[in-house]
């Protein structure tokens, strides 16, 4: 307990006037004066004289408790406060006793004391705040939050209750409510740096990046030499797509505290957004020189290397993901050894299990027949939407749908599907062909052909957004409204977009030029059957792009300026997918020019289309 906390807790129980004998009362008042002046020994002597005259003088007993608390004699403080309460159960005495017990770690006893105090005075916001503090110390966060919120219902401007509520709401990811709580603090104390920074964090989580920047700028005026404040300001600019401006703030932070790893990470990321790959790689190597076991830096370096075509280094460094505690929590940590291509697997059963996204699984399933060709019996585990599609891949003996309680058959070794390129030593020159998926069932293709009707115009599949929880989704996805200029092309447009966002759902319902059949796309196998009936798929970087390109359909992929590593650098084609064309953003980082280029190409393709009977 800090001295300020100790003083605060003690003085919250400052005894008031009593009906004690005049001598005890005057000696008690003298003790108060001495205590206020910092003359602790004189205060104690005055109290002892008062209690000699009247052993039951409650205020003097409580003042002795305060003196004991301020001198760190907690057991004595408990005894003095308890004696005072027996004479007169005042709220202030109970508060100081509860505070002392909390500092001693006697949390159950402290809770009982504050509960008694609240029964005596239920409309006291300070008591509810104290109750919240004890509950929080007991790791009873939900109950603590209720206690703090009750304090605020009594006193809506109680700063401490608001701040603690904000922290707990932030921890529960209830960011909007947390913002309101921190705003209560800032309304009273506009220069409260801690509340300002916490409100900024909440704004970032809610992707309210303008608010995030505004709070970071205000924080920087309050603490101009704090490197973490400069770092946050740079991060806010990156979130707003202003990475070039952000670099100056990261450099300022590093000038204030050289070698600060969190700042270096953010600087490396900003450089990647600007496609300054060599400089970004140098930053990640600098981090690894400071912290050789920094898995995040190694992981990011891997992606730079892969994007630049250095597959040998990139695949190896990418294994650092397994040292990241929050990576792929569903992938079991098996007792069996991991296979990375070095051991012979002939006659062995090898479990191949997904460890990242749907698109990753589709892209790297091309290695499964190669595992089987080495003599391994392949058991594949993927999420249910992929099971039917992948069960028919050549060499897969058994394909299971992942569930948290899945009982896997016996196996000898395992390999995450994203580690297969490393296991086979893949280089740009040895990428396996994209012809590994079995053709969709003819009967399902026939059903979709019949449903789509006469093939008298170009059929175009559309996908404009991916999983909103993916880290780069804000850059790789677009709203449907951005794609609408395509609709004046003479073509039939079919939506392949699953998981519509609210604004897109409303807009799609108004579009007669787009057929939405996604309710019947039960899994990837069904989507593959539909895609087989289309002439071109126009999509952002998501699983639909991988599926369409793997099926050999003409696939036009619209990419952000800082595209994913798998699409390499400065290319409009892909060695992974011969049927793919890449339409990249320019440095303006807007999809509107990309859509305009796609529209021009689509119009030409539609004009050259020959109807099919």
Secondary structure by P-SEA (a helix, b strand, c coil): ccaaaaaaaaaccccccccccaaaaaaaaaaaaaaaacaaaaaaaaaaaaaaacccaaaaaaaaaaaaaaacaaaaaaaaaaaaaaacccaaaaaaaaaaaaaacaaaaaaaaaaaaaaaccccaaaaaaaaaaaaaacaaaaaaaaaaaaaaacccaaaaaaaaaaaaaaacaaaaaaaaaaaaaaacccaaaaaaaaaaaaaaacaaaaaaaaaaaaaaaccccaaaaaaaaaaaaaacaaaaaaaaaaaaaaacccaaaaaaaaaaaaaaacaaaaaaaaaaaaaaacccaaaaaaaaaaaaaaacaaaaaaaaacccccccccccccccccccccccccccccbbbbbbbcccaaaaaaaccaaaaaaaaccbbbbbbcccccccccccccccbbbbbcccccccccccccccccccccccccccccccccccccccaaaaaaaaaaacccccbbbbbbcccccccccccccccccccccccccccbbbbbccccccaaaaaaaaacccccccccccccaaaaaaaaaaccbbbbcccaaaaaaaaaccbbbbbbccccccccccccccccccccbbbbbbcccccaaaaaaaaaaaaaaaaaaccccc
